[in-house]
Protein backbone atom coordinates (compact mmCIF):
# COMPACT_ATOMS: atom_id res chain seq x y z
CA UNK A 1 0.00 0.00 0.00
CA UNK A 2 1.42 3.36 -0.99
CA UNK A 3 1.85 6.26 1.43
CA UNK A 4 -0.74 9.02 0.98
CA UNK A 5 0.44 12.62 1.06
CA UNK A 6 -0.10 14.53 4.31
CA UNK A 7 -2.20 17.23 2.64
CA UNK A 8 -4.58 14.58 1.27
CA UNK A 9 -4.98 13.03 4.71
CA UNK A 10 -5.62 16.42 6.32
CA UNK A 11 -8.07 17.40 3.57
CA UNK A 12 -9.91 14.10 4.02
CA UNK A 13 -10.21 14.67 7.77
CA UNK A 14 -11.47 18.24 7.29
CA UNK A 15 -13.97 17.10 4.64
CA UNK A 16 -15.22 14.34 6.94
CA UNK A 17 -15.65 16.78 9.82
CA UNK A 18 -17.47 19.38 7.74
CA UNK A 19 -19.81 16.86 6.12
CA UNK A 20 -20.56 15.26 9.50
CA UNK A 21 -21.58 18.62 10.97
CA UNK A 22 -23.66 19.46 7.89
CA UNK A 23 -25.48 16.11 8.13
CA UNK A 24 -26.27 16.73 11.81
CA UNK A 25 -27.66 20.20 11.04
CA UNK A 26 -29.72 18.93 8.10
CA UNK A 27 -31.11 16.11 10.25
CA UNK A 28 -31.98 18.57 13.01
CA UNK A 29 -33.77 20.91 10.60
CA UNK A 30 -35.61 18.04 8.88
CA UNK A 31 -36.72 16.25 12.02
CA UNK A 32 -37.55 19.12 14.37
CA UNK A 33 -38.07 22.35 12.46
CA UNK A 34 -39.80 20.82 9.42
CA UNK A 35 -41.39 18.04 11.53
CA UNK A 36 -40.49 15.28 9.07
CA UNK A 37 -42.58 12.30 10.22
CA UNK A 38 -40.11 9.41 9.88
CA UNK A 39 -36.54 9.45 11.13
CA UNK A 40 -36.18 5.90 9.77
CA UNK A 41 -36.87 7.16 6.24
CA UNK A 42 -34.24 9.89 6.73
CA UNK A 43 -31.73 7.25 7.84
CA UNK A 44 -32.56 4.99 4.91
CA UNK A 45 -32.13 7.95 2.55
CA UNK A 46 -28.73 8.70 4.05
CA UNK A 47 -27.62 5.09 3.59
CA UNK A 48 -28.76 5.07 -0.05
CA UNK A 49 -27.02 8.40 -0.68
CA UNK A 50 -23.81 7.05 0.88
CA UNK A 51 -23.85 3.98 -1.37
CA UNK A 52 -24.44 6.14 -4.45
CA UNK A 53 -21.64 8.57 -3.55
CA UNK A 54 -19.23 5.70 -2.87
CA UNK A 55 -20.19 4.03 -6.15
CA UNK A 56 -19.41 7.18 -8.16
CA UNK A 57 -16.26 7.89 -6.14
CA UNK A 58 -15.08 4.39 -7.00
CA UNK A 59 -15.83 4.90 -10.70
CA UNK A 60 -13.89 8.19 -10.62
CA UNK A 61 -11.04 6.42 -8.77
CA UNK A 62 -11.28 8.74 -5.78
CA UNK A 63 -11.62 5.79 -3.40
CA UNK A 64 -10.79 2.12 -3.67
CA UNK A 65 -12.45 -0.81 -1.98
CA UNK A 66 -12.88 -4.48 -2.86
CA UNK A 67 -15.75 -5.75 -4.97
CA UNK A 68 -18.64 -7.27 -3.08
CA UNK A 69 -18.40 -11.02 -2.63
CA UNK A 70 -20.17 -13.50 -0.39
CA UNK A 71 -17.38 -13.66 2.21
CA UNK A 72 -17.49 -9.95 3.11
CA UNK A 73 -20.80 -9.99 5.07
CA UNK A 74 -19.50 -12.84 7.24
CA UNK A 75 -16.26 -10.97 7.94
CA UNK A 76 -17.89 -7.69 8.95
CA UNK A 77 -21.22 -8.94 10.33
CA UNK A 78 -21.46 -7.14 13.69
CA UNK A 79 -20.58 -3.78 12.10
CA UNK A 80 -23.74 -3.30 9.98
CA UNK A 81 -25.92 -4.09 12.99
CA UNK A 82 -24.04 -1.58 15.15
CA UNK A 83 -24.28 1.00 12.36
CA UNK A 84 -28.05 0.62 12.05
CA UNK A 85 -28.47 0.75 15.84
CA UNK A 86 -26.34 3.91 16.00
CA UNK A 87 -28.24 5.48 13.11
CA UNK A 88 -31.68 4.73 14.54
CA UNK A 89 -30.83 5.83 18.07
CA UNK A 90 -29.02 8.96 16.89
CA UNK A 91 -31.77 10.11 14.54
CA UNK A 92 -34.48 9.15 17.02
CA UNK A 93 -32.73 11.20 19.70
CA UNK A 94 -32.25 14.12 17.32
CA UNK A 95 -35.97 14.12 16.56
CA UNK A 96 -36.78 14.40 20.28
CA UNK A 97 -34.42 17.34 20.95
CA UNK A 98 -36.21 20.68 21.04
C-alpha positions as CSV (number, residue, x, y, z in Angstrom):
1,X,0.0,0.0,0.0
2,X,1.4,3.4,-1.0
3,X,1.9,6.3,1.4
4,X,-0.7,9.0,1.0
5,X,0.4,12.6,1.1
6,X,-0.1,14.5,4.3
7,X,-2.2,17.2,2.6
8,X,-4.6,14.6,1.3
9,X,-5.0,13.0,4.7
10,X,-5.6,16.4,6.3
11,X,-8.1,17.4,3.6
12,X,-9.9,14.1,4.0
13,X,-10.2,14.7,7.8
14,X,-11.5,18.2,7.3
15,X,-14.0,17.1,4.6
16,X,-15.2,14.3,6.9
17,X,-15.6,16.8,9.8
18,X,-17.5,19.4,7.7
19,X,-19.8,16.9,6.1
20,X,-20.6,15.3,9.5
21,X,-21.6,18.6,11.0
22,X,-23.7,19.5,7.9
23,X,-25.5,16.1,8.1
24,X,-26.3,16.7,11.8
25,X,-27.7,20.2,11.0
26,X,-29.7,18.9,8.1
27,X,-31.1,16.1,10.3
28,X,-32.0,18.6,13.0
29,X,-33.8,20.9,10.6
30,X,-35.6,18.0,8.9
31,X,-36.7,16.2,12.0
32,X,-37.6,19.1,14.4
33,X,-38.1,22.4,12.5
34,X,-39.8,20.8,9.4
35,X,-41.4,18.0,11.5
36,X,-40.5,15.3,9.1
37,X,-42.6,12.3,10.2
38,X,-40.1,9.4,9.9
39,X,-36.5,9.4,11.1
40,X,-36.2,5.9,9.8
41,X,-36.9,7.2,6.2
42,X,-34.2,9.9,6.7
43,X,-31.7,7.2,7.8
44,X,-32.6,5.0,4.9
45,X,-32.1,8.0,2.5
46,X,-28.7,8.7,4.1
47,X,-27.6,5.1,3.6
48,X,-28.8,5.1,0.0
49,X,-27.0,8.4,-0.7
50,X,-23.8,7.0,0.9
51,X,-23.9,4.0,-1.4
52,X,-24.4,6.1,-4.5
53,X,-21.6,8.6,-3.5
54,X,-19.2,5.7,-2.9
55,X,-20.2,4.0,-6.2
56,X,-19.4,7.2,-8.2
57,X,-16.3,7.9,-6.1
58,X,-15.1,4.4,-7.0
59,X,-15.8,4.9,-10.7
60,X,-13.9,8.2,-10.6
61,X,-11.0,6.4,-8.8
62,X,-11.3,8.7,-5.8
63,X,-11.6,5.8,-3.4
64,X,-10.8,2.1,-3.7
65,X,-12.5,-0.8,-2.0
66,X,-12.9,-4.5,-2.9
67,X,-15.8,-5.7,-5.0
68,X,-18.6,-7.3,-3.1
69,X,-18.4,-11.0,-2.6
70,X,-20.2,-13.5,-0.4
71,X,-17.4,-13.7,2.2
72,X,-17.5,-10.0,3.1
73,X,-20.8,-10.0,5.1
74,X,-19.5,-12.8,7.2
75,X,-16.3,-11.0,7.9
76,X,-17.9,-7.7,9.0
77,X,-21.2,-8.9,10.3
78,X,-21.5,-7.1,13.7
79,X,-20.6,-3.8,12.1
80,X,-23.7,-3.3,10.0
81,X,-25.9,-4.1,13.0
82,X,-24.0,-1.6,15.1
83,X,-24.3,1.0,12.4
84,X,-28.1,0.6,12.0
85,X,-28.5,0.7,15.8
86,X,-26.3,3.9,16.0
87,X,-28.2,5.5,13.1
88,X,-31.7,4.7,14.5
89,X,-30.8,5.8,18.1
90,X,-29.0,9.0,16.9
91,X,-31.8,10.1,14.5
92,X,-34.5,9.2,17.0
93,X,-32.7,11.2,19.7
94,X,-32.2,14.1,17.3
95,X,-36.0,14.1,16.6
96,X,-36.8,14.4,20.3
97,X,-34.4,17.3,20.9
98,X,-36.2,20.7,21.0
